[in-house]
Amino acid sequence: MDWDELLNPLSPYYQDAMCEQQRLVNLQDGLITATKRLISSIYPQIYHLESAGYTELDTTIIAECVKLSCKLNEIIAKYYVEE
């Protein structure tokens, strides 16, 4: 496999990479949404933070959810067994 094959939109390698990337983005979006929903249900004071608090909370949620989604994807890819 060379770069031309990997970057060719018609290549199966490219298609597989794009599907995996889309799954990862969907997982990240879902984790971020669920985390924000959970935090707001547990900590109602979230609606009364200073501006810097909103920024730090949002940055932390996004960073940690991205790390978690990458780790989950890595584990699943490593231990997946085809039937």
C-alpha positions in Angstrom: 0.0 0.0 0.0 1.4 3.4 -0.9 0.2 7.0 -0.3 -1.6 7.2 -3.6 -3.7 4.2 -2.8 -4.3 5.4 0.7 -5.4 8.9 -0.4 -7.4 7.8 -3.4 -11.1 8.3 -2.5 -12.0 5.2 -4.5 -9.6 3.0 -2.7 -11.0 0.5 -0.1 -8.2 1.6 2.3 -9.4 5.2 2.0 -13.0 4.1 2.5 -12.2 2.1 5.6 -10.2 5.0 7.1 -13.1 7.4 6.5 -15.6 5.0 8.1 -13.4 4.6 11.1 -12.9 8.3 11.3 -16.7 8.9 11.1 -17.3 6.3 13.9 -14.7 8.0 16.1 -16.3 11.5 15.5 -19.8 10.1 16.2 -18.5 8.5 19.4 -16.8 11.7 20.5 -20.0 13.8 19.8 -22.1 11.3 21.7 -19.7 11.2 24.7 -19.6 15.0 24.8 -23.4 15.4 24.7 -24.0 12.7 27.3 -21.3 14.1 29.6 -22.8 17.6 29.4 -26.3 16.2 30.1 -25.1 14.1 33.0 -23.1 17.0 34.6 -26.0 19.4 34.3 -28.4 16.9 36.0 -26.0 16.3 38.9 -24.6 19.8 39.3 -27.5 22.4 38.7 -25.0 25.1 39.7 -23.4 24.6 36.3 -25.8 27.3 35.1 -24.3 29.9 37.4 -20.6 29.7 36.6 -18.4 32.6 35.7 -17.5 32.8 32.0 -14.0 31.2 32.7 -15.8 28.3 34.4 -17.8 27.6 31.3 -14.8 27.7 29.1 -12.7 25.5 31.4 -15.5 23.0 31.8 -16.2 22.8 28.1 -12.5 22.4 27.3 -12.1 19.7 29.9 -15.1 17.8 28.7 -14.1 17.9 25.1 -10.4 16.9 25.8 -11.3 14.0 28.0 -14.1 12.7 25.7 -11.7 12.8 22.8 -9.1 10.8 24.8 -11.7 8.3 26.0 -13.1 7.8 22.5 -9.6 7.2 21.0 -8.8 4.7 23.8 -12.2 2.9 23.4 -11.6 2.6 19.6 -8.1 1.3 20.2 -9.3 -1.4 22.6 -12.1 -2.5 20.3 -9.8 -2.6 17.3 -7.2 -4.6 19.3 -9.6 -7.3 20.6 -12.2 -7.5 17.9 -12.7 -11.0 16.7 -14.5 -11.6 13.4 -17.3 -14.1 13.5 
